[in-house]
Amino acid sequence: MNLLNLGFSQFFEDNFGRYRGDNLRPLRIARQHKNLYIGLDETGEWQLDLAGRFRHEADNGGSFPTVGDWVAVAAREENHGTIKALLPRKSVFLRKEAGLRTAQQAVAANIDTIFIVNGLDGNHNLRRLERYLTLAYESGAAPVILLNKSDLCDDIEAVTSEVETLAIGVPVHPVSALSGDSLSPLAEYLTPGRTAAFIGSSGVGKSSLINRLLGEERMLVQEISEQDAARGRHTTTHRELILLPEGGMVIDTPGMRELQVWGDDDGLKQAFDDIEALASGCRFRDCAHKGEPGCAVQAAVETGALDADRLRSYHKLKKELRYLEAKQTQKASLVEKSRWKQISLLQRAHKKQGM
């Protein structure tokens, strides 16, 4: 194991340069346990905690490390250290934090490929796939779709063609974790130094696929009943960076029951590039594709060239992004208002002291 095989490319070398004079060393985050992290370098595993100043900055608008991140570490005793800084990320898969809070959650960082896993045992859902694609494009990593449990599909060619039509230009691979069939094409994405994250709902077989790639049953896998398969069943409970025997790395992630979008319109435009292309033919530049005269998108729906469900999915995701943008703007406004209120109070207190 060396830093290059862990993904320490020239991008990270350049960004780590400022820390070399401070006697710090680069490590990659492999796991997180509450406030403790496990990092990797050429010497093996390190147990890491956060420096007080770093934690304060992360609590106040910064970012906490996530699996896949590169960090600058001050060594203490053997294989124990303190995280002093987080290196810039070349990619990061973000989603809105589950629940009511308007905050982002970093699922995995510095990934080259996002394997979006769909199960063909009742878990296959085109609308959910569009949501994953939107977030994958937003991350900066390249999406690849894996149609797992292909052995359970009666017409795999038809399903593959349907997905390829929806995700134009995205590689689509039918695979079977149970039989191990059709996994050989994944090798091109998992060369030494490259990282792939497995993303998908509970029960689609992410951990089973990783076990196949590892050649051993390392990741916990539960039996999935027919009822569980339809709604998804949670198996993986944490994220972990795993080194593969033939080179490359994978990140296993927990199944996501609640996947809310995060980011701007860029990922949406890429995931729905067919609608964006049609929109260029609309009469009005600000056409909302909801009944305006001369709407090329609605015309495509009427002729059957565009699926009406796909357009509804596009509108839904766009509405979520607009709502998220409004909430963030409102939150920023409240923070700014609170800051000026504190400044005003301090100024008044200072004047009173001077009288």
DAQUI-V650315 format. One record per residue. RES is the residue in three letters. OMEGA is omega in whole degrees, 0 to 359 (999 if undefined). Layout:
# DAQUI-V650315
res | omega
RES | OMEGA
RES | OMEGA
This chain:
# DAQUI-V650315
res | omega
MET | 174
ASN | 185
LEU | 179
LEU | 179
ASN | 175
LEU | 177
GLY | 182
PHE | 183
SER | 179
GLN | 178
PHE | 181
PHE | 176
GLU | 180
ASP | 182
ASN | 179
PHE | 185
GLY | 183
ARG | 184
TYR | 185
ARG | 179
GLY | 180
ASP | 179
ASN | 176
LEU | 180
ARG | 180
PRO | 174
LEU | 178
ARG | 182
ILE | 180
ALA | 180
ARG | 177
GLN | 176
HIS | 184
LYS | 183
ASN | 179
LEU | 182
TYR | 171
ILE | 180
GLY | 180
LEU | 165
ASP | 184
GLU | 180
THR | 181
GLY | 184
GLU | 176
TRP | 171
GLN | 189
LEU | 169
ASP | 183
LEU | 173
ALA | 182
GLY | 180
ARG | 179
PHE | 180
ARG | 180
HIS | 180
GLU | 179
ALA | 179
ASP | 185
ASN | 174
GLY | 178
GLY | 181
SER | 171
PHE | 178
PRO | 172
THR | 182
VAL | 182
GLY | 180
ASP | 168
TRP | 183
VAL | 175
ALA | 191
VAL | 171
ALA | 182
ALA | 172
ARG | 174
GLU | 187
GLU | 177
ASN | 171
HIS | 181
GLY | 181
THR | 179
ILE | 180
LYS | 183
ALA | 176
LEU | 180
LEU | 177
PRO | 181
ARG | 174
LYS | 174
SER | 177
VAL | 177
PHE | 183
LEU | 169
ARG | 175
LYS | 178
GLU | 180
ALA | 181
GLY | 187
LEU | 182
ARG | 175
THR | 181
ALA | 181
GLN | 173
GLN | 177
ALA | 183
VAL | 180
ALA | 185
ALA | 175
ASN | 179
ILE | 179
ASP | 184
THR | 172
ILE | 174
PHE | 175
ILE | 186
VAL | 174
ASN | 177
GLY | 182
LEU | 181
ASP | 183
GLY | 181
ASN | 183
HIS | 185
ASN | 183
LEU | 181
ARG | 177
ARG | 178
LEU | 177
GLU | 179
ARG | 178
TYR | 180
LEU | 178
THR | 180
LEU | 179
ALA | 178
TYR | 181
GLU | 186
SER | 186
GLY | 176
ALA | 182
ALA | 179
PRO | 173
VAL | 183
ILE | 176
LEU | 177
LEU | 185
ASN | 181
LYS | 180
SER | 179
ASP | 180
LEU | 184
CYS | 182
ASP | 182
ASP | 185
ILE | 180
GLU | 180
ALA | 180
VAL | 179
THR | 179
SER | 179
GLU | 181
VAL | 178
GLU | 177
THR | 179
LEU | 185
ALA | 185
ILE | 178
GLY | 180
VAL | 177
PRO | 179
VAL | 182
HIS | 170
PRO | 182
VAL | 176
SER | 178
ALA | 182
LEU | 183
SER | 183
GLY | 181
ASP | 170
SER | 178
LEU | 184
SER | 178
PRO | 181
LEU | 183
ALA | 182
GLU | 179
TYR | 190
LEU | 177
THR | 183
PRO | 178
GLY | 182
ARG | 186
THR | 175
ALA | 176
ALA | 176
PHE | 182
ILE | 177
GLY | 181
SER | 176
SER | 174
GLY | 182
VAL | 175
GLY | 180
LYS | 181
SER | 178
SER | 178
LEU | 180
ILE | 176
ASN | 178
ARG | 179
LEU | 179
LEU | 184
GLY | 178
GLU | 181
GLU | 181
ARG | 182
MET | 180
LEU | 178
VAL | 177
GLN | 173
GLU | 182
ILE | 177
SER | 179
GLU | 179
GLN | 179
ASP | 183
ALA | 182
ALA | 183
ARG | 181
GLY | 180
ARG | 186
HIS | 176
THR | 177
THR | 182
THR | 180
HIS | 178
ARG | 183
GLU | 174
LEU | 186
ILE | 177
LEU | 181
LEU | 183
PRO | 184
GLU | 183
GLY | 183
GLY | 182
MET | 175
VAL | 175
ILE | 176
ASP | 181
THR | 176
PRO | 175
GLY | 185
MET | 176
ARG | 181
GLU | 182
LEU | 179
GLN | 185
VAL | 177
TRP | 177
GLY | 179
ASP | 185
ASP | 187
ASP | 180
GLY | 179
LEU | 181
LYS | 180
GLN | 181
ALA | 181
PHE | 184
ASP | 176
ASP | 178
ILE | 178
GLU | 179
ALA | 178
LEU | 183
ALA | 180
SER | 179
GLY | 178
CYS | 181
ARG | 182
PHE | 182
ARG | 181
ASP | 181
CYS | 180
ALA | 179
HIS | 181
LYS | 176
GLY | 178
GLU | 177
PRO | 178
GLY | 181
CYS | 180
ALA | 180
VAL | 178
GLN | 178
ALA | 179
ALA | 176
VAL | 182
GLU | 180
THR | 181
GLY | 179
ALA | 179
LEU | 180
ASP | 181
ALA | 179
ASP | 179
ARG | 178
LEU | 177
ARG | 178
SER | 178
TYR | 179
HIS | 182
LYS | 181
LEU | 179
LYS | 178
LYS | 178
GLU | 180
LEU | 178
ARG | 178
TYR | 179
LEU | 179
GLU | 179
ALA | 179
LYS | 179
GLN | 177
THR | 178
GLN | 179
LYS | 179
ALA | 179
SER | 179
LEU | 178
VAL | 180
GLU | 178
LYS | 179
SER | 181
ARG | 181
TRP | 176
LYS | 178
GLN | 178
ILE | 179
SER | 179
LEU | 179
LEU | 179
GLN | 179
ARG | 179
ALA | 179
HIS | 179
LYS | 180
LYS | 179
GLN | 181
GLY | 182
MET | 999
